[in-house]
């Protein structure tokens, strides 16, 4: 494989779609499959739209699903609001199955992280995990200023929650009454290990740096390679986003659409943040609230080892290992994820009742 192909595969591991940059993976169309979710109207679930102004002036797209429009709001005050925080290169539409499961049952807040989805494009210097933590605080203050909340974060969304905990540990056990951490980590990420766990860190860092440089220099060509529906992009998404069992083509297509809508420059800006993340020292704050950690045992992006480490550092937390699952359990194991979230929400609600 050429040097460009090797570099591209490493970059792919983190951004899922960036791998299309190198074209180093076998190009073959997936055989079209049908299955659960094939006919679901992905990307069509929307709530009341809000615009949240971040502390640096960037406008964030947000939506709220209230209880009243879909059911009864009689016991609304006894239920925590749930704030969902999506992952890298996705947008808030990724919570499709969770939105379906809990719509009408409780108040839910969704938002697109900066430079993702329908939110504004951030300056290069503000494409950081720490800024995502500040954005999350602004969303809470704007859309859930008084009520208790449960935070649910997937991948980079979980990192945003960790950043919030470092900045405002006092929130956990007070305004934040529950946590769901899905396929995420608080540090120790090594992008190059997604290509091979045998690559030394020093070598791997150089390969990743050169890969990001390559992506920046050849942006126009690489954007064509990773365009929505391309054979390379679909193959990479299937390889890195999902686990052992081949997912329905509709799932792959939907993830592809979200990733393809995220500019390559955004991917390149955020990727260095993942290797730099080092915040396991702050997760002890989570022991003050019910915390559930979920991860697939075949996750190639944030491996099960990260979930186990989080579990070991958060007293009283619960770990759910999804056997054979990849990085998108919110699709692959949607029922198990929703059942676990339901338990989390009930625990949070009981905590609210006990505090009154």
C-alpha positions in Angstrom: 0.0 0.0 0.0 1.3 3.5 -0.8 2.3 6.0 1.9 -0.8 8.0 1.2 -2.9 5.0 1.5 -1.4 4.1 4.9 -1.8 7.6 6.2 -5.4 7.7 5.0 -6.3 4.5 6.9 -5.0 6.0 10.1 -7.0 9.2 9.7 -10.0 7.1 8.8 -10.1 5.4 12.1 -10.9 8.6 14.0 -13.2 10.4 11.6 -14.7 7.3 10.0 -15.2 9.2 6.8 -11.7 10.7 6.5 -10.5 7.3 5.4 -12.0 8.0 2.0 -9.1 10.5 1.7 -6.6 7.9 1.0 -8.5 5.4 -1.1 -6.4 2.7 0.6 -9.3 0.4 1.4 -10.8 -2.1 -1.0 -13.5 -0.5 -3.1 -16.5 -2.7 -3.4 -20.1 -1.9 -3.1 -21.9 -3.4 -0.2 -24.6 -5.9 -1.1 -27.9 -4.1 -0.4 -29.6 -5.5 2.7 -32.9 -4.9 4.3 -33.6 -5.1 8.0 -34.9 -3.2 11.0 -34.8 0.5 10.2 -34.6 0.2 6.4 -37.9 2.1 6.1 -37.5 4.4 9.0 -37.7 8.1 8.1 -34.1 8.9 9.2 -33.4 12.6 9.6 -37.1 13.6 9.7 -37.7 13.8 13.4 -37.6 17.4 14.6 -38.9 19.4 17.5 -39.3 23.1 18.4 -36.3 24.9 16.9 -34.1 27.1 19.1 -30.9 29.1 18.4 -28.4 29.1 21.2 -25.6 31.7 21.2 -22.3 30.3 22.5 -20.0 32.3 24.6 -17.9 33.2 21.6 -20.9 34.3 19.6 -21.3 31.1 17.5 -24.9 30.1 16.8 -25.8 26.6 17.8 -28.9 24.8 16.3 -31.0 23.2 19.0 -34.4 21.5 19.2 -36.7 20.6 22.1 -39.3 17.8 22.2 -41.8 18.8 24.9 -44.1 16.3 26.6 -47.3 18.2 26.1 -47.5 18.0 22.2 -47.3 14.2 22.3 -48.9 13.2 25.6 -49.7 14.4 29.0 -47.5 16.9 30.9 -49.2 16.3 34.3 -46.1 14.8 35.8 -43.6 16.8 33.8 -42.1 18.5 37.0 -41.2 15.1 38.4 -39.1 14.1 35.4 -35.7 15.1 34.4 -35.1 16.8 31.1 -32.7 14.8 28.9 -30.0 16.6 27.0 -28.5 14.5 24.2 -24.9 15.3 23.0 -23.9 13.7 19.7 -20.5 12.5 18.5 -17.8 13.5 16.1 -18.8 14.1 12.4 -22.5 13.3 13.2 -25.4 15.6 14.2 -28.3 15.5 16.5 -30.3 13.4 14.0 -28.2 10.4 15.1 -30.4 10.0 18.2 -33.2 8.8 15.9 -34.1 5.7 17.8 -33.8 7.3 21.2 -36.0 10.1 20.1 -38.6 7.7 18.9 -38.5 5.7 22.1 -38.9 8.6 24.5 -40.8 11.1 22.5 -43.9 12.2 24.4 -42.6 10.6 27.6 -40.2 13.3 28.8 -38.7 16.6 27.8 -35.7 16.2 25.5 -33.1 18.7 24.2 -31.0 18.0 21.1 -28.4 20.3 19.6 -25.8 20.2 16.9 -22.3 20.7 18.2 -20.2 23.5 16.7 -19.2 23.1 13.1 -21.6 20.1 12.9 -25.0 19.7 11.4 -27.0 23.0 11.3 -24.8 24.9 13.8 -22.4 27.6 12.8 -18.9 26.9 11.6 -16.4 27.7 14.3 -13.0 29.3 14.0 -10.1 26.9 13.9 -8.9 27.9 17.4 -12.3 27.1 19.0 -12.5 23.5 17.6 -11.6 22.1 21.0 -13.1 19.7 23.5 -12.9 22.4 26.2 -15.0 24.7 24.0 -17.6 21.9 23.6 -17.9 21.8 27.3 -18.6 25.5 27.5 -21.1 25.1 24.7 -22.9 22.4 26.6 -23.1 24.7 29.7 -24.6 27.4 27.5 -27.2 25.0 26.1 -28.1 24.0 29.7 -28.4 27.6 30.9 -30.5 28.6 27.8 -32.8 25.6 27.3 -32.9 23.9 30.7 -32.0 26.7 33.2 -34.0 25.5 36.2 -34.9 21.9 35.9 -32.8 18.9 36.7 -31.2 17.2 33.7 -29.8 13.9 32.6 -26.9 14.2 30.1 -26.5 11.5 27.5 -23.3 11.7 25.3 -22.1 9.5 22.5 -18.4 9.5 21.5 -17.2 13.1 21.3 -20.5 14.0 23.1 -19.3 12.1 26.1 -16.0 14.0 26.0 -18.0 17.3 26.0 -19.7 16.1 29.2 -16.3 15.3 30.7 -15.0 18.8 29.8 -18.1 20.3 31.5 -17.3 18.3 34.6 -13.8 19.8 34.7 -15.2 23.3 34.3 -18.2 23.0 36.5 -18.0 19.9 38.9 -20.5 21.5 41.2 -23.3 20.8 38.6 -23.1 17.0 39.1 -25.4 16.0 41.9 -27.2 19.4 41.7 -28.5 20.3 38.3 -27.2 17.2 36.6 -28.9 14.2 38.1 -27.9 11.4 35.8 -25.4 10.4 33.1 -25.4 8.1 30.1 -21.9 7.7 28.5 -22.0 5.8 25.3 -18.8 4.7 23.3 -16.7 7.4 24.8 -13.6 8.1 26.8 -11.9 10.8 29.0 -8.5 10.4 27.6 -5.8 8.0 26.4 -6.9 7.9 22.8 -4.3 7.0 20.2 -5.5 7.5 16.7 -2.8 5.4 15.1 -3.8 2.4 17.2 -6.9 2.1 15.0 -4.7 1.0 12.2 -2.6 -1.3 14.3 -2.0 -1.6 18.0 1.6 -2.5 17.3 2.6 0.9 15.9 4.8 2.7 18.4 3.3 6.0 19.6 6.1 8.2 18.3 5.8 6.7 14.8 2.0 6.8 15.0 1.9 10.5 15.9 4.0 11.4 12.9 1.8 9.3 10.6 -1.3 11.0 11.9 0.2 14.4 11.5 1.2 13.7 7.9 -2.2 12.3 7.2 -3.9 15.5 8.5 -1.5 17.5 6.4 -2.3 15.4 3.3 -6.0 15.9 4.0 -5.6 19.7 4.2 -3.5 19.9 1.1 -5.7 17.8 -1.1 -9.1 18.8 0.3 -10.9 19.2 -3.0 -9.9 15.8 -4.3 -10.6 14.0 -1.0 -14.0 15.6 -0.7 -14.9 13.9 -3.9 -13.6 10.6 -2.6 -15.7 10.8 0.6 -18.8 12.2 -1.0 -22.1 10.7 0.2 -22.8 7.3 -1.2 -19.3 6.6 -2.5 -18.1 3.0 -2.4 -15.0 4.0 -0.3 -17.0 6.0 2.2 -19.6 3.2 2.7 -16.9 0.6 3.1 -15.1 2.7 5.7 -18.2 3.4 7.7 -19.2 -0.3 7.7 -15.7 -1.2 8.9 -15.2 1.4 11.6 -18.6 2.4 12.8 -20.3 -1.0 13.2 -19.4 -4.3 14.8 -19.5 -8.0 14.0 -23.0 -8.2 12.5 -23.5 -6.5 9.1 -25.9 -3.6 9.7 -28.9 -2.8 7.5 -27.8 -0.7 4.5 -30.2 2.0 5.7 -28.1 2.5 8.9 -24.9 2.8 6.9 -26.4 5.2 4.4 -27.8 7.4 7.2 -24.5 7.6 9.0 -22.8 8.3 5.7 -25.1 11.2 5.0 -24.3 12.8 8.4 -20.6 12.3 8.0 -20.5 13.5 4.4 -22.3 16.7 5.4 -19.4 17.5 7.8 -16.7 19.4 5.9 -13.3 17.7 5.8 -11.7 20.8 7.3 -13.9 20.3 10.4 -12.7 16.7 10.7 -9.1 17.8 10.4 -9.5 20.5 13.0 -11.0 18.2 15.7 -8.9 15.0 15.2 -5.9 16.3 17.2 -8.1 17.0 20.1 -8.8 13.4 20.7 -5.2 12.3 21.2 -4.6 15.4 23.4 -7.6 14.6 25.7 -6.5 13.8 29.2 -9.3 14.2 31.7 -9.7 11.0 33.6 -8.9 12.9 36.8 -12.2 14.7 36.6 -14.7 11.8 36.2 -14.9 11.2 40.0 -17.5 14.0 39.9 -19.8 11.6 38.2 -20.1 9.4 41.3 -22.6 11.8 42.7 -25.2 10.8 40.1 -26.5 7.6 38.6 -24.1 6.8 35.7 -24.4 4.2 33.0 -21.6 3.4 30.6 -22.2 1.5 27.4 -19.8 0.3 24.8 -19.5 -2.4 22.1 -16.8 -5.0 22.6 -15.6 -4.5 19.0 -15.6 -0.7 19.0 -12.6 0.3 16.9 -12.7 4.0 17.7 -13.2 4.2 21.5 -12.5 0.6 22.5 -14.1 -1.3 25.4 -11.0 -0.6 27.4 -11.9 3.0 27.7 -15.4 2.1 29.0 -13.9 -0.2 31.5 -11.5 2.5 32.7 -14.3 4.9 33.1 -16.2 2.3 35.1 -13.3 1.8 37.4 -12.9 5.5 38.0 -16.5 6.3 38.7 -17.7 4.8 42.0 -21.2 3.2 41.8 -21.3 3.4 38.0 -22.8 0.6 35.8 -21.1 -0.8 32.8 -23.0 -2.5 29.9 -20.7 -4.3 27.5 -22.5 -4.9 24.1 -20.9 -8.1 22.8 -19.8 -7.8 19.2 -21.0 -4.2 18.9 -19.1 -1.4 17.2 -19.0 2.4 17.7 -22.7 3.0 16.9 -24.7 1.0 19.5 -27.4 3.7 19.4 -28.2 2.0 16.1 -26.9 -1.6 16.4 -28.2 -2.1 19.9 -30.9 0.5 20.0 -33.3 -1.6 22.1 -30.7 -2.4 24.7 -29.5 1.2 24.8 -33.0 2.5 25.2 -33.8 0.0 28.0 -30.6 1.1 29.8 -31.5 4.8 29.3 -35.0 4.0 30.7 -33.4 2.6 33.8 -31.2 5.7 34.1 -34.1 8.1 33.7 -36.1 6.2 36.4 -33.1 6.5 38.8 -32.8 10.2 38.0 -36.5 10.8 38.6 -36.4 9.0 41.9 -33.5 11.2 42.9 -35.5 14.2 42.1 -38.4 13.0 44.2 -36.1 12.2 47.1 -34.6 15.7 47.1 -38.0 17.3 47.4 
